[in-house]
Structure formats: structure tokens, C-alpha cells
């Protein structure tokens, strides 16, 4: 899942070198922290949060398929 989020974010931003994803395990829940450059934050969030919502939906689908729970936090 980490690679998926990183790939999606790098495809959206102007500065792909500033993209980083940290994974934190909490019980049976995985939290993916996505960090991007401040000037690329709007591109990752999108209008009214649509792109962020789409990224979260894809991650939840992959996690459900693997029998896990996951969420994405954009920092």
C-alpha cells in the first residue's frame, strides 16, 4: 500500500522528490502518512478534497482485499 500511495502522489505533484510516505501500525489498523511539498498540497487534496478522497478510497479497497484496515493522512 505504501508504494501505491507514493506512486499516486508522485504522479500528481510538480516536485516528486519531496513526496514521502510513512507507515504506522496501530493494532489492526495501518495509517499511511503522506507528506508533500507545501506548494503541491493543493494538487494532492484537489478541489473540495476530491483527489484526497479518491486516494483514500483506493487504499481502503486494497486494504479490504488484504483483510486489513487502512487510512491515509495528508500532512
C-alpha positions as CSV (number, residue, x, y, z in Angstrom):
1,X,0.0,0.0,0.0
2,X,2.9,2.3,0.7
3,X,4.2,2.0,-2.8
4,X,0.7,2.7,-4.2
5,X,0.2,5.9,-2.3
6,X,3.7,7.1,-3.2
7,X,3.1,6.3,-6.9
8,X,-0.2,8.2,-6.9
9,X,1.2,11.2,-5.1
10,X,4.3,11.4,-7.3
11,X,2.1,11.3,-10.4
12,X,0.2,14.4,-9.2
13,X,2.8,16.8,-7.9
14,X,5.4,19.0,-9.5
15,X,8.1,18.1,-7.0
16,X,8.1,14.2,-6.8
17,X,11.3,14.2,-4.8
18,X,9.6,15.8,-1.8
19,X,7.0,13.0,-1.6
20,X,7.4,10.6,1.3
21,X,5.1,8.1,2.9
22,X,5.5,6.8,6.4
23,X,3.6,3.7,7.6
24,X,2.4,3.4,11.2
25,X,0.8,0.2,12.6
26,X,-1.8,0.6,15.3
27,X,-3.3,-2.7,16.4
28,X,-5.0,-4.0,13.3
29,X,-5.1,-0.6,11.6
30,X,-2.5,0.9,9.3
31,X,-2.0,4.6,9.0
32,X,-0.2,6.0,5.9
33,X,1.2,9.5,6.4
34,X,1.7,11.3,3.1
35,X,4.0,14.3,3.1
36,X,4.4,16.6,0.1
37,X,6.0,20.0,-0.6
38,X,3.8,22.8,0.7
39,X,3.3,24.2,-2.9
40,X,2.0,20.7,-4.0
41,X,-0.5,20.3,-1.2
42,X,-3.4,21.7,-3.2
43,X,-2.7,19.2,-6.1
44,X,-2.9,16.2,-3.7
45,X,-6.0,17.4,-2.0
46,X,-7.8,18.6,-5.1
47,X,-11.0,20.7,-5.4
48,X,-13.2,20.1,-2.4
49,X,-10.9,17.2,-1.4
50,X,-11.9,15.0,-4.3
51,X,-8.4,13.7,-5.1
52,X,-7.6,13.0,-1.4
53,X,-10.9,11.2,-1.1
54,X,-10.1,9.1,-4.2
55,X,-6.7,8.2,-2.9
56,X,-8.3,7.1,0.4
57,X,-10.9,5.1,-1.4
58,X,-8.3,3.2,-3.4
59,X,-6.2,2.5,-0.3
60,X,-9.3,1.3,1.6
61,X,-10.2,-1.0,-1.3
62,X,-6.7,-2.5,-1.3
63,X,-6.7,-2.9,2.4
64,X,-10.1,-4.6,2.5
65,X,-8.9,-7.0,-0.2
66,X,-6.0,-7.9,2.0
67,X,-8.2,-8.2,5.1
68,X,-6.8,-5.2,6.8
69,X,-7.9,-1.6,7.7
70,X,-6.0,1.4,6.5
71,X,-6.3,5.2,6.3
72,X,-4.3,8.0,4.6
73,X,-3.4,11.2,6.4
74,X,-2.0,14.0,4.3
75,X,0.4,16.1,6.3
